[in-house]
Amino acid sequence: MQTRRRRRYYYAMMGVCLGLFVLAWGVVRFFSVGAAVGLCVVAMVIPPAAAVFANKRDPDDDWWNDPRWDDPKWDDPGHDRDRPDHEPRDKPQ
């Protein structure tokens, strides 16, 4: 799933969460406090689920595959860790 689609799902889920809170204490509580509390319990579960869903890694995503992990010279002194494909330049003596 692409980042844009994940963000849409996340914001949609968070919008539903806020909508449930507003609906529960703005409308439903006049008819049934128990139902309003139930809506709030359901709304309380949505943010962690939205965060997990939004941070799910997909097989076609490569943002998690850092090329530095495969760099054999990572621990060598003087090696530029921010640019793993480039060796450090020789300093003039």
C-alpha positions in Angstrom: 0.0 0.0 0.0 1.4 3.4 -0.9 2.0 6.1 1.7 -0.7 8.3 0.4 -3.3 5.6 0.7 -2.1 4.7 4.2 -2.4 8.3 5.3 -6.0 8.5 3.9 -7.0 5.4 5.8 -5.3 6.7 9.0 -7.1 10.1 8.7 -10.3 8.4 7.9 -10.0 6.2 11.0 -9.1 9.1 13.2 -12.1 11.1 11.8 -14.4 8.2 12.6 -12.9 8.2 16.1 -13.5 11.9 16.6 -17.0 11.6 15.1 -17.9 8.8 17.5 -16.8 11.0 20.5 -18.8 14.0 19.3 -21.8 11.8 18.4 -21.7 10.0 21.8 -21.5 13.1 24.0 -23.4 15.5 21.7 -26.4 13.4 20.8 -26.5 9.9 22.1 -26.1 10.8 25.8 -29.5 12.4 25.8 -31.1 9.0 24.9 -28.8 6.5 26.6 -25.6 7.2 28.7 -24.7 3.5 28.4 -24.7 3.7 24.6 -22.6 6.9 24.7 -20.1 5.2 26.9 -20.1 2.2 24.5 -19.4 4.5 21.6 -16.5 6.0 23.5 -15.1 2.6 24.2 -15.2 1.8 20.5 -13.7 5.1 19.7 -10.9 4.5 22.3 -9.8 1.4 20.4 -9.5 3.1 17.0 -6.3 5.3 17.5 -4.0 2.4 18.3 -5.4 0.3 15.5 -5.0 3.3 13.1 -1.4 3.7 14.2 -0.6 0.0 13.7 -2.4 0.0 10.3 -0.7 3.2 9.1 2.8 1.9 10.0 2.3 -1.5 8.5 5.1 -2.5 6.1 4.1 -3.7 2.7 6.3 -6.0 0.5 6.5 -3.4 -2.3 7.6 -0.6 0.1 11.3 0.0 0.4 11.4 2.8 3.0 12.4 0.2 5.6 15.2 -1.3 3.6 18.2 0.9 4.5 21.2 0.3 2.3 23.5 1.0 5.2 22.6 -2.3 6.8 24.5 -4.1 4.0 27.5 -1.8 4.2 30.5 -4.0 5.2 32.6 -1.0 6.2 30.1 0.5 8.5 32.3 0.3 11.6 35.6 1.3 9.9 36.9 4.6 11.2 36.6 7.4 8.8 33.9 5.8 6.7 31.1 8.1 5.8 28.0 6.4 7.3 25.5 8.8 5.7 26.8 7.9 2.2 27.5 4.1 2.2 28.2 3.9 -1.5 31.0 6.4 -1.4 34.4 5.9 0.2 36.0 8.7 2.1 38.2 11.0 0.1 42.0 10.7 0.7 43.2 13.7 2.6 46.3 15.5 1.2 49.3 15.1 3.4 
